[in-house]
């Protein structure tokens, strides 16, 4: 009898184990928290992370930021100003109603005018002149001027249900009443500062999800998040600090998922003005000529930076050296541009050619709480510049909220910043960071140093007006080559991003730094 | 008493007004909220739209007077980040902090007073030495490190207690609190201990000093001579006297525990107001920061008022001002 009982217990245990494997729940520890559930309220990453699980867009991106169809299955331009977008058949909202053209038109109209939205999608729909439903599943768009990347603009706006979202307030979304999407998970509840609960949408049009219930816990402190994973309180965490990656890899029932992101960390140089506030002569007196205006000086400084050393010693290997805006794999990357190699002799020669044989004085500014190692990297840069004969008057690190104001107001001469590229091509990043700052043209919104290169501006205008996708990428590559030869900023590295989870899980590490249950699964 | 209350009220209003001005200008001087809020791939037009919709394009004095005018009408503004009334955000998270703080305070008092008495009544004994040495640890170990150690020991190694979040919230008599569920209580233990260790040491030391100071006084000797039992002397006569410094310090500490439990809330991902404050400062969410500090200042004023009233109840020598 006894062995029999034992056997039965064993069978029962196996059944229970199998049962729990099928009905799996996921507890996700996330560093960031959304500010609202309305998917159109804010375009920032923390809001998108939640939105992309409950709602869908016309198109989405894969792990390497390539466009793939989502709610739209095809988009064709009939003439330069007209686009036809065909919607996926049989898509249902969480309340059972089918997705129609009307919902799409409503969503794209609504995106323009979300009250008090701090990061609206209005730019994404700015090109639309008019919209018309040709039938239930086809929308015709007219654009104000030819827009070859039209789908990249409107495609990333989240689609809400007209019937539900019309007149809904931000509270209606937060409570779940209006949080009705077409996404892989249904919204269940949100307790601000604590957690957010999702349940599987069994009628989802895409791949069936592995988890019945997903609980996202908001744990902003890095050490606490790692501890929560190690104690088993959560199954998966994002934003693993680079310093903890080795430790977590060494634990047998945990796994780390890593990828190089498209976030470029760079040193911006005040190269446009005749005088720069933190450039001095060797004695610390202000210079009446700004050496950073000379491309040779900028090239020299770039060659003084030992990128690999920074990556190995400060970032625990969690980065790739950068020589341009986007890394390999993202459209617009020019494989012929290498990250400038460290070469002190060449650098000194370039500085001497520019008339600064004995160097000059400079102060480097940085944030100290924005990304891993920001303050340390600035110190390292200071030492590397000093080695090239410059007199480094100081390295100033400030909290990000204080720092951005100074950086935006042109108070610094050399300062560290990052630019995360989340669009399928480098066009948006190039436009915002390096094109001439011009409010009316909508270019250069993050061009803090007011760098201006007419040849590059022209190249970008040609590239973004090109309808042939392949040709457009080639033109972007050419523009990239042209502008980085002029060293508008010193690209330093692309951050690597890490997720870590239990060994029975899989996660798609992605360049857009998205944390979403749709990217997680049970390891097969 | 009435005069006292009126005078207090007028003083409080002045303090609140000054706080509002200082905080408003302070946050304005730190940085540009628009820089913190807009998306990294925003265009110039979007940026201008955001700045205008938050009213950041107006001069400082105009922004302030709009705020002050609305505040006088009971509206402390909407959060830049959440687009919800800042007062609602604060009161939504206040219960979590309240339960954490009160539990921490109860820990500190229930353990601290007996230990302090024990120490004070038997000075320089082995028990006293152990308690005093222990309290030095409570004082000197940084709260952040303590919290991480608690998590490492009780969550990661032993696996007894959860390390993050608030746990299940139960309802009792219309009040929602994690005190009412087992899961909630489990989640509460570690953060409450973390928050209370410093206060515990403080209470031990205050009680011990109080006992040591009071015991040699004449009224104790007289009571002994009269034949009052030692128990009654300690728990009635001496205890009443040591309560006065305790109430003062605990009153102040309660305020700071409520307002600035930031470290504990951050480590244990506790959804309280301290974390809201830090996040809001980081994101330059001015309406929330201003509203928060106004609420906290009111809270401090209220606690101080209660402390003053308690004084007069415990110590008949103290009569609230205004009577003379």
Boltz contact constraints between the chains, C-beta under 6 A:
constraints:
  - contact:
      token1: [A, 35]
      token2: [B, 81]
      max_distance: 6.0
  - contact:
      token1: [A, 35]
      token2: [B, 82]
      max_distance: 6.0
  - contact:
      token1: [A, 43]
      token2: [B, 39]
      max_distance: 6.0
  - contact:
      token1: [A, 44]
      token2: [B, 39]
      max_distance: 6.0
  - contact:
      token1: [A, 116]
      token2: [B, 53]
      max_distance: 6.0
  - contact:
      token1: [A, 116]
      token2: [B, 83]
      max_distance: 6.0
  - contact:
      token1: [A, 118]
      token2: [B, 37]
      max_distance: 6.0
  - contact:
      token1: [A, 118]
      token2: [B, 50]
      max_distance: 6.0
  - contact:
      token1: [A, 118]
      token2: [B, 80]
      max_distance: 6.0
  - contact:
      token1: [A, 119]
      token2: [B, 38]
      max_distance: 6.0
  - contact:
      token1: [A, 119]
      token2: [B, 39]
      max_distance: 6.0
  - contact:
      token1: [A, 122]
      token2: [B, 46]
      max_distance: 6.0
  - contact:
      token1: [A, 122]
      token2: [B, 49]
      max_distance: 6.0
  - contact:
      token1: [A, 123]
      token2: [B, 43]
      max_distance: 6.0
  - contact:
      token1: [A, 123]
      token2: [B, 46]
      max_distance: 6.0
  - contact:
      token1: [A, 170]
      token2: [B, 83]
      max_distance: 6.0
  - contact:
      token1: [A, 193]
      token2: [B, 271]
      max_distance: 6.0
  - contact:
      token1: [A, 194]
      token2: [B, 165]
      max_distance: 6.0
  - contact:
      token1: [A, 194]
      token2: [B, 166]
      max_distance: 6.0
  - contact:
      token1: [A, 194]
      token2: [B, 271]
      max_distance: 6.0
  - contact:
      token1: [A, 217]
      token2: [B, 165]
      max_distance: 6.0
  - contact:
      token1: [A, 219]
      token2: [B, 164]
      max_distance: 6.0
  - contact:
      token1: [A, 219]
      token2: [B, 269]
      max_distance: 6.0
  - contact:
      token1: [A, 221]
      token2: [B, 266]
      max_distance: 6.0
  - contact:
      token1: [A, 221]
      token2: [B, 267]
      max_distance: 6.0
  - contact:
      token1: [A, 223]
      token2: [B, 148]
      max_distance: 6.0
  - contact:
      token1: [A, 224]
      token2: [B, 267]
      max_distance: 6.0
  - contact:
      token1: [A, 227]
      token2: [B, 151]
      max_distance: 6.0
  - contact:
      token1: [A, 227]
      token2: [B, 156]
      max_distance: 6.0
  - contact:
      token1: [A, 227]
      token2: [B, 163]
      max_distance: 6.0
  - contact:
      token1: [A, 228]
      token2: [B, 163]
      max_distance: 6.0
  - contact:
      token1: [A, 228]
      token2: [B, 164]
      max_distance: 6.0
  - contact:
      token1: [A, 230]
      token2: [B, 156]
      max_distance: 6.0
  - contact:
      token1: [A, 231]
      token2: [B, 155]
      max_distance: 6.0
  - contact:
      token1: [A, 231]
      token2: [B, 156]
      max_distance: 6.0
  - contact:
      token1: [A, 231]
      token2: [B, 163]
      max_distance: 6.0
  - contact:
      token1: [A, 233]
      token2: [B, 162]
      max_distance: 6.0
  - contact:
      token1: [A, 233]
      token2: [B, 163]
      max_distance: 6.0
  - contact:
      token1: [A, 233]
      token2: [B, 164]
      max_distance: 6.0
  - contact:
      token1: [A, 401]
      token2: [B, 30]
      max_distance: 6.0
  - contact:
      token1: [A, 401]
      token2: [B, 31]
      max_distance: 6.0
  - contact:
      token1: [A, 401]
      token2: [B, 36]
      max_distance: 6.0
  - contact:
      token1: [A, 401]
      token2: [B, 282]
      max_distance: 6.0
  - contact:
      token1: [A, 401]
      token2: [B, 284]
      max_distance: 6.0
  - contact:
      token1: [A, 402]
      token2: [B, 30]
      max_distance: 6.0
  - contact:
      token1: [A, 402]
      token2: [B, 31]
      max_distance: 6.0
  - contact:
      token1: [A, 404]
      token2: [B, 31]
      max_distance: 6.0
  - contact:
      token1: [A, 404]
      token2: [B, 35]
      max_distance: 6.0
  - contact:
      token1: [A, 405]
      token2: [B, 31]
      max_distance: 6.0
  - contact:
      token1: [A, 405]
      token2: [B, 32]
      max_distance: 6.0
  - contact:
      token1: [A, 408]
      token2: [B, 35]
      max_distance: 6.0
  - contact:
      token1: [A, 420]
      token2: [B, 40]
      max_distance: 6.0
  - contact:
      token1: [A, 428]
      token2: [B, 41]
      max_distance: 6.0
  - contact:
      token1: [A, 439]
      token2: [B, 44]
      max_distance: 6.0
  - contact:
      token1: [A, 442]
      token2: [B, 43]
      max_distance: 6.0
  - contact:
      token1: [A, 442]
      token2: [B, 44]
      max_distance: 6.0
  - contact:
      token1: [A, 442]
      token2: [B, 45]
      max_distance: 6.0
  - contact:
      token1: [A, 445]
      token2: [B, 42]
      max_distance: 6.0
  - contact:
      token1: [A, 445]
      token2: [B, 43]
      max_distance: 6.0
  - contact:
      token1: [A, 445]
      token2: [B, 44]
      max_distance: 6.0
  - contact:
      token1: [A, 445]
      token2: [B, 47]
      max_distance: 6.0
